[in-house]
């Protein structure tokens, strides 16, 4: 079964629901890789985001190091809330985000969701100050 799922670009994730002291399987969630046309279409309204093989990447530039760290901390909280963690590189006032769904080694709707929310974080905190 696992080989079939992998071969068809699907991944099953079984969550655990604790009832008393016995964890039991709860929800079966399926994610699929997005194809190139889907990725291109979903990125068209997200300036600066590029696909690089199985990753989506963007470089954000902020006025100061402190501003960059505020952004990083907000993205970190978002990642925890989503249980989907991008790679984050910090170089003074520049932040590089890269995201992929490592279980599938490609881009899924979860990556698109975190990309959109990172854009929203930048805009809500910095307005037009962020030049990413």
Buried (B, 14 or more C-beta within 10 A) or exposed (E): EEEEEEEEBEBEEEEEEEEEEEEEEEEEEEBBBBEEEBBEEBBEEBEBBEBEEBBBBBBBBBEEEEBBBBBBEBBEEBBEEEEBBBEBEEEEBBBBBBBBBEEBEBBBBBBBBBBBBBBEBBEEBBEEEBBB
